[in-house]
Amino acid sequence: MLSVTREITFCYGHRLLNYDGKCRHLHGHNGRAVITLEAERLDDLGIVMDFSQLKKVVGGWIDATLDHRMLLHRDDPVVPFLRQQN
């Protein structure tokens, strides 16, 4: 089995509801997604997958969906307020 791995970093914010500690406050993290693809054989270019294509597809989704976003529980009381700010 052949494989290729790409790491993509992103930033996000969140908080923990019903938590009695510092993480109950809105705060940020640096996240990391590690993507490994496997193949039985290499393609015509001699690779499992082009890194730029992997970054475009997966990295594009991360950029559009997770990067610099607030990831909050749907029951978080701050959600309605934040939605009104758009």
Secondary structure, 3 states (H helix, E strand, C coil): CEEEEEEEEEEEEECCCCCCCHHHCCEEEEEEEEEEEEECCCCCCCCCCCHHHHHHHHHHHHHHHCCCEECCCCCCCCHHHHHHCC
